[in-house]
């Protein structure tokens, strides 16, 4: 994002600049750096105003970041105004905004009555929030602020991304080929295969070949392999 900010400044590309600054602001906010978050959000919104794009989806992150900061300061009316701008920009998107942005908007919206002094206001729960893997850190941060209701469970831990080579090895593990045979089929060394298998096990939190395959299937990581061809491809079909 910092590189995007530098490039956008050089190219005078307002949309990219607003989006990158807003994303950096949101990152700073969620990691507790209020000063940096406020400075970046303000810069993003100044740029958005000068380019007349405050209602564009690229400004959503900056609006939501500012709403969160104002909410923490118990400035409920101003937080509501910033939130409304962010929600309007999200509503203008064909896809309705990014999942983490929608979740944060709902969380801030739910907390507004309490910030305004309405202690009896129900907090409610957020449809679909618990199932979004990308929200684990966001939910943890919002819980520390007292924004997310305690009844919203933690999402399941997200499997770290596998590299293309690791996915190729994972598919091969579904079949009967030994590691040496997999290496021969892929024209790589056995040590390379062993290293990739260890990486797959670590990322899937597995301790065996069958355990890695089972866990990958549970999380939808495995994709069907080619329909025909080599022994490797025949092994992949078992995915």
C-alpha positions in Angstrom: 0.0 0.0 0.0 2.9 2.4 0.7 4.3 1.7 -2.7 0.9 2.3 -4.2 0.8 5.7 -2.4 4.2 6.6 -3.8 3.3 5.6 -7.4 -0.1 7.3 -7.2 1.5 10.5 -6.0 3.9 10.4 -8.9 1.3 9.6 -11.5 -1.3 12.0 -9.9 -3.8 9.2 -9.8 -6.4 10.4 -7.2 -8.5 7.2 -7.1 -5.5 4.9 -6.4 -4.1 7.4 -3.9 -7.4 7.7 -1.9 -7.8 4.0 -1.8 -4.2 3.2 -0.7 -4.2 6.0 1.9 -7.5 4.7 3.3 -6.4 1.1 3.4 -3.2 2.2 5.3 -5.3 4.2 7.7 -7.6 1.3 8.4 -4.5 -1.0 9.0 -3.1 1.6 11.5 -6.5 1.9 13.2 -6.9 -1.9 13.6 -3.4 -2.2 15.1 -4.1 0.6 17.6 -2.0 3.4 16.1 -4.6 6.1 16.4 -2.3 9.0 15.4 -1.2 7.4 12.2 -4.7 6.3 11.4 -6.1 9.8 11.9 -3.3 11.4 9.8 -3.7 8.9 6.9 -7.5 9.1 6.9 -7.5 12.9 6.9 -5.1 12.9 4.0 -7.2 10.4 2.1 -10.3 12.4 2.6 -8.6 15.7 1.7 -7.5 14.1 -1.6 -10.9 12.7 -2.2 -12.6 16.1 -1.7 -10.1 17.8 -4.0 -10.8 15.2 -6.7 -14.5 15.1 -6.0 -14.5 11.4 -5.2 -15.7 11.3 -1.6 -18.7 9.2 -2.7 -16.5 6.7 -4.7 -15.9 3.3 -3.3 -12.1 4.0 -3.0 -13.0 6.4 -0.1 -14.9 3.8 2.0 -11.9 2.7 4.1 -11.0 6.3 5.0 -14.7 7.1 6.0 -14.9 4.0 8.1 -11.5 4.6 9.8 -12.6 8.1 10.7 -15.9 6.8 12.0 -14.1 4.3 14.2 -11.8 7.0 15.6 -14.7 9.4 16.3 -16.6 6.5 18.0 -13.7 5.8 20.3 -13.8 9.5 21.3 -17.5 9.2 22.0 -18.3 11.7 19.2 -21.3 9.7 18.1 -22.9 12.3 15.9 -19.8 12.9 13.8 -19.0 9.2 13.8 -22.5 8.5 12.4 -22.0 11.1 9.7 -18.7 9.5 8.6 -20.2 6.1 8.8 -23.2 7.2 6.6 -20.7 8.5 4.0 -18.9 5.2 4.0 -22.1 3.2 3.8 -23.3 5.4 0.9 -20.1 4.8 -1.0 -20.3 1.0 -0.4 -24.0 1.0 -1.6 -22.8 2.6 -4.9 -20.6 -0.4 -5.6 -21.9 -3.2 -7.7 -20.5 -5.7 -5.1 -21.6 -3.7 -2.1 -18.2 -3.2 -0.6 -15.5 -5.4 0.7 -16.5 -8.0 3.4 -14.2 -6.5 6.1 -15.5 -3.1 5.3 -19.2 -4.2 5.6 -18.4 -6.0 8.9 -16.7 -2.9 10.3 -19.5 -0.7 9.2 -22.0 -3.0 10.9 -19.9 -3.0 14.1 -19.7 0.8 14.2 -23.4 1.1 13.5 -24.2 -1.3 16.3 -22.0 0.7 18.8 -23.4 4.2 17.9 -26.3 4.1 20.3 -24.1 3.2 23.2 -21.6 6.0 22.2 -24.5 8.4 22.2 -25.4 7.4 25.8 -28.2 4.9 25.1 -27.1 2.1 27.3 -30.3 0.2 26.8 -29.8 -0.1 23.0 -29.5 -3.7 21.9 -26.2 -4.5 20.3 -27.4 -7.4 18.1 -25.4 -9.7 16.0 -24.0 -9.4 12.5 -25.3 -11.7 9.8 -22.4 -13.6 8.2 -19.7 -11.9 10.2 -18.7 -15.1 12.1 -18.1 -17.0 8.9 -15.7 -14.6 7.2 -12.1 -16.0 7.5 -10.6 -12.6 6.9 -12.2 -11.1 10.0 -10.3 -12.9 12.8 -8.0 -10.0 13.5 -10.7 -7.4 12.9 -13.1 -9.1 15.3 -10.3 -9.4 18.0 -9.5 -5.7 17.6 -13.2 -4.6 17.8 -13.8 -6.8 20.8 -11.0 -4.9 22.7 -13.0 -1.7 21.9 -16.2 -3.1 23.2 -17.8 -2.9 19.7 -18.4 -6.5 18.8 -20.9 -8.3 21.0 -19.4 -11.1 23.0 -21.9 -13.6 21.5 -20.2 -13.4 18.0 -17.9 -16.4 17.9 -14.4 -16.3 16.5 -14.2 -17.5 12.8 -12.3 -20.7 12.2 -8.5 -20.2 11.8 -7.5 -19.5 8.2 -5.2 -21.8 6.4 -2.2 -19.9 5.2 -1.9 -19.7 1.4 -0.2 -22.5 -0.3 2.2 -21.7 -3.1 1.5 -23.2 -6.6 4.3 -25.7 -6.0 2.8 -26.8 -2.7 -0.7 -27.1 -4.2 0.8 -29.3 -6.9 2.4 -31.5 -4.2 -0.8 -31.6 -2.2 -2.8 -32.9 -5.1 -0.3 -35.6 -5.7 -0.5 -36.7 -2.1 -4.1 -37.7 -2.7 -2.9 -40.7 -4.8 -0.7 -43.7 -4.2 2.5 -42.3 -5.6 5.5 -42.3 -3.2 7.5 -39.1 -2.7 10.3 -40.5 -5.0 7.7 -41.2 -7.7 6.2 -37.8 -7.3 9.6 -36.2 -7.7 10.2 -38.3 -10.9 6.8 -37.3 -12.3 7.4 -33.6 -11.7 11.1 -33.7 -12.7 12.3 -32.3 -9.4 14.6 -33.7 -6.7 13.2 -35.8 -3.9 14.6 -33.2 -1.4 12.5 -30.6 -3.2 9.4 -32.7 -2.8 10.2 -33.4 0.9 10.6 -29.7 1.6 7.3 -28.9 -0.1 5.6 -31.7 1.8 6.9 -30.3 5.1 5.6 -26.8 4.1 2.2 -28.2 3.3 2.0 -30.0 6.6 3.0 -26.9 8.5 0.5 -24.7 6.7 -2.3 -27.2 7.1 -1.4 -27.9 10.7 -1.2 -31.6 9.7 1.2 -34.4 10.8 0.6 -37.0 8.1 -0.1 -37.3 4.4 -3.7 -38.4 5.0 -4.2 -35.7 7.7 -3.0 -33.0 5.2 -5.4 -34.3 2.5 -8.3 -34.5 5.0 -7.7 -31.0 6.3 -7.4 -29.5 2.8 -10.7 -31.1 1.8 -12.4 -29.8 4.9 -11.3 -26.2 4.0 -11.9 -26.5 0.3 -8.2 -26.1 -0.6 -8.0 -29.0 -2.9 -9.0 -28.6 -6.5 -9.6 -31.4 -9.0 -6.6 -32.2 -11.1 -6.3 -32.9 -14.9 -8.6 -35.5 -16.3 -6.0 -37.8 -17.9 -2.3 -38.2 -18.8 0.6 -39.0 -16.6 0.7 -40.9 -13.3 0.8 -37.6 -11.5 -2.3 -36.5 -13.2 -4.0 -39.7 -12.4 -3.1 -39.2 -8.8 -4.5 -35.6 -8.9 -7.9 -36.9 -10.0 -8.4 -38.3 -6.5 -8.5 -34.8 -5.1 
